[in-house]
Amino acid sequence: MDFTLSAEQQMIRDMCREFAEEEIKPRAEEMDRTAEFPYDLVRKMGELGLLGLPFPEAYGGAGADFLTYCVALEEIGRGDASVAITMEAHTSLGAMPFYLFGTEAQKQQYLVPLTRGKQLWSFGLTEPGAGSDSGGTQTHAELRDGRWRINGAKAFITNAGTDMTGGVTITAVTGSQPDGHHEITNIIVPRGTPGYIIGNAYHKMGWRASDTRPLAFEDCQVPEGNILGKCGDGFRQFMQILDAGRVAIAAMTVGLAQACLDASLLYTAERKQFGRPIAEFQATQFKLADMAMDIELARLIYYKAAWLHDNGQDYGREASMAKLFASEAAKRCADRAVQLHGGYGFMDEYPVSRYWRNVKAHEIGEGTSEVQRLIIAKQLGR
Ligand SMILES: Cc1cc2nc3c(=O)[nH]c(=O)nc-3n(C[C@H](O)[C@H](O)[C@H](O)COP(=O)(O)OP(=O)(O)OC[C@H]3O[C@@H](n4cnc5c(N)ncnc54)[C@H](O)[C@@H]3O)c2cc1C
């Protein structure tokens, strides 16, 4: 067993670490305060190839493996969670469905501008009435005269309304299956299609500089060919998308946990009480040690899940474990970091208060912790 990253993986990790340290981190407090989408940073990430990492060069990507993409996300997440979720949602949820399930023409038309960082794309699964029960989609599409007529609504969609967003791929009910279950199909809806209504951005507790919006579809029409794969493939497709997405979320979550430890190591060495740095108290050292252990274990499980993915093996169980463990470990790290900062940790001038607010979303997006436990239990035959 070899845990060493390859020379290429180390190079991309180091590039992302430098970019996060020099360009993202100094802006993170302001981005959080103003909740403004950082167009310049995202465009720069496109130029660096970070918006198309795990796609072949033939489609404008960097040709990296999945582990490399995850390691890159860890470093971007160490810089800022809003920027990391923008990259993750664009890559894992927006671009990946085109790569995995699109026709050659769809790949050329939709995927290439995404991997080159010219556009962002979003994935609309969640609805006001269908969250954890994602198969409960109510949005429906009816085929009439060679066009899909879509009606319904989506909630909490990342990258849905930036100036760079090219459109959304949505799940919609297109009929019913012989067993009575909904037939769900993924439909491509380019921005600007009449009847595709992009709502106002939500005001959020964390991930504040990322773009999250509700969407509505009112007699929105797209050509018959705007589907991914065949009618009825939608459920299987988004399950596959979410498995990989969960490993990616785990990776960016490890970055957030690492940022909590970075800040705590610095602060506890400087802050003096009772005549000495608080880092000299054993109670402080125990918190730092627990943080380091949580981070190492979370990193190991996402590395393993990504390795299984890269080696063509089943990784659904490890993906759920990685997302669940990393998000809960990062929450423990954020809590310890605020505690170690005392009253200053409660103030927005210190990054740890932002880390504490951001970490909550990691336990919710792309399947809540409860849903991850259900998936793991199912693998145990329960
Ligand atoms: C910032 C942000 C960005 C997001 N981006 C996207 C996106 O880009 N695209 C997209 O499609 N979605 C997105 N989501 C939606 C996200 O995936 C859902 O919020 C999540 O899946 C939970 O659904 P819900 O919010 O409807 O909660 P619900 O499903 O209503 O859950 C409420 C509570 O009930 C629990 N629960 C539900 N069912 C069970 C059960 N069977 N057993 C035990 N507990 C259960 C849940 O765990 C949770 O604690 C985003 C969400 C957020 C917050």
Ligand as a Chemical Component Dictionary entry (heavy atoms), coordinates in Angstrom:
data_LIG
# 
_chem_comp.id                   LIG 
_chem_comp.type                 NON-POLYMER 
_chem_comp.pdbx_formal_charge   0 
_chem_comp.three_letter_code    LIG 
# 
loop_
_chem_comp_atom.comp_id 
_chem_comp_atom.atom_id 
_chem_comp_atom.alt_atom_id 
_chem_comp_atom.type_symbol 
_chem_comp_atom.charge 
_chem_comp_atom.model_Cartn_x 
_chem_comp_atom.model_Cartn_y 
_chem_comp_atom.model_Cartn_z 
_chem_comp_atom.pdbx_ordinal 
LIG C1  C1  C 0 -26.013 25.806 0.408  1  
LIG C2  C2  C 0 -26.708 24.663 -0.278 2  
LIG C3  C3  C 0 -26.418 24.376 -1.597 3  
LIG C4  C4  C 0 -27.102 23.342 -2.260 4  
LIG N1  N1  N 0 -26.852 23.106 -3.598 5  
LIG C5  C5  C 0 -27.630 22.205 -4.273 6  
LIG C6  C6  C 0 -27.493 22.018 -5.695 7  
LIG O1  O1  O 0 -26.613 22.610 -6.335 8  
LIG N2  N2  N 0 -28.346 21.169 -6.328 9  
LIG C7  C7  C 0 -29.307 20.488 -5.658 10 
LIG O2  O2  O 0 -30.060 19.744 -6.295 11 
LIG N3  N3  N 0 -29.459 20.617 -4.298 12 
LIG C8  C8  C 0 -28.649 21.461 -3.607 13 
LIG N4  N4  N 0 -28.807 21.612 -2.240 14 
LIG C9  C9  C 0 -29.859 20.883 -1.565 15 
LIG C10 C10 C 0 -29.377 19.798 -0.605 16 
LIG O3  O3  O 0 -28.901 18.695 -1.315 17 
LIG C11 C11 C 0 -30.590 19.461 0.300  18 
LIG O4  O4  O 0 -30.778 20.586 1.152  19 
LIG C12 C12 C 0 -30.387 18.203 1.113  20 
LIG O5  O5  O 0 -30.349 17.070 0.294  21 
LIG C13 C13 C 0 -31.488 18.028 2.160  22 
LIG O6  O6  O 0 -32.760 18.222 1.636  23 
LIG P1  P1  P 0 -33.782 19.221 2.365  24 
LIG O7  O7  O 0 -33.079 20.500 2.582  25 
LIG O8  O8  O 0 -35.055 19.246 1.616  26 
LIG O9  O9  O 0 -34.038 18.575 3.802  27 
LIG P2  P2  P 0 -35.064 17.394 4.162  28 
LIG O10 O10 O 0 -34.900 16.251 3.240  29 
LIG O11 O11 O 0 -36.413 17.958 4.339  30 
LIG O12 O12 O 0 -34.488 16.958 5.578  31 
LIG C14 C14 C 0 -34.811 17.614 6.812  32 
LIG C15 C15 C 0 -34.247 16.751 7.935  33 
LIG O13 O13 O 0 -34.895 15.469 7.926  34 
LIG C16 C16 C 0 -33.930 14.448 7.848  35 
LIG N5  N5  N 0 -34.459 13.299 7.120  36 
LIG C17 C17 C 0 -35.102 13.306 5.920  37 
LIG N6  N6  N 0 -35.421 12.053 5.557  38 
LIG C18 C18 C 0 -34.961 11.250 6.538  39 
LIG C19 C19 C 0 -34.987 9.836  6.761  40 
LIG N7  N7  N 0 -35.522 8.986  5.863  41 
LIG N8  N8  N 0 -34.435 9.352  7.890  42 
LIG C20 C20 C 0 -33.850 10.197 8.784  43 
LIG N9  N9  N 0 -33.801 11.522 8.644  44 
LIG C21 C21 C 0 -34.349 12.039 7.540  45 
LIG C22 C22 C 0 -32.751 15.073 7.133  46 
LIG O14 O14 O 0 -31.550 14.365 7.375  47 
LIG C23 C23 C 0 -32.744 16.470 7.760  48 
LIG O15 O15 O 0 -32.111 16.426 9.004  49 
LIG C24 C24 C 0 -28.065 22.594 -1.570 50 
LIG C25 C25 C 0 -28.332 22.872 -0.216 51 
LIG C26 C26 C 0 -27.661 23.884 0.428  52 
LIG C27 C27 C 0 -27.971 24.171 1.882  53 
# 
loop_
_chem_comp_bond.comp_id 
_chem_comp_bond.atom_id_1 
_chem_comp_bond.atom_id_2 
_chem_comp_bond.value_order 
_chem_comp_bond.pdbx_ordinal 
LIG C1  C2  SING 1  
LIG C2  C3  SING 2  
LIG C2  C26 DOUB 3  
LIG C3  C4  DOUB 4  
LIG C4  N1  SING 5  
LIG C4  C24 SING 6  
LIG N1  C5  DOUB 7  
LIG C5  C6  SING 8  
LIG C5  C8  SING 9  
LIG C6  O1  DOUB 10 
LIG C6  N2  SING 11 
LIG N2  C7  SING 12 
LIG C7  O2  DOUB 13 
LIG C7  N3  SING 14 
LIG N3  C8  DOUB 15 
LIG C8  N4  SING 16 
LIG N4  C9  SING 17 
LIG N4  C24 SING 18 
LIG C9  C10 SING 19 
LIG C10 O3  SING 20 
LIG C10 C11 SING 21 
LIG C11 O4  SING 22 
LIG C11 C12 SING 23 
LIG C12 O5  SING 24 
LIG C12 C13 SING 25 
LIG C13 O6  SING 26 
LIG O6  P1  SING 27 
LIG P1  O7  DOUB 28 
LIG P1  O8  SING 29 
LIG P1  O9  SING 30 
LIG O9  P2  SING 31 
LIG P2  O10 DOUB 32 
LIG P2  O11 SING 33 
LIG P2  O12 SING 34 
LIG O12 C14 SING 35 
LIG C14 C15 SING 36 
LIG C15 O13 SING 37 
LIG C15 C23 SING 38 
LIG O13 C16 SING 39 
LIG C16 N5  SING 40 
LIG C16 C22 SING 41 
LIG N5  C17 SING 42 
LIG N5  C21 SING 43 
LIG C17 N6  DOUB 44 
LIG N6  C18 SING 45 
LIG C18 C19 SING 46 
LIG C18 C21 DOUB 47 
LIG C19 N7  SING 48 
LIG C19 N8  DOUB 49 
LIG N8  C20 SING 50 
LIG C20 N9  DOUB 51 
LIG N9  C21 SING 52 
LIG C22 O14 SING 53 
LIG C22 C23 SING 54 
LIG C23 O15 SING 55 
LIG C24 C25 DOUB 56 
LIG C25 C26 SING 57 
LIG C26 C27 SING 58 
# 
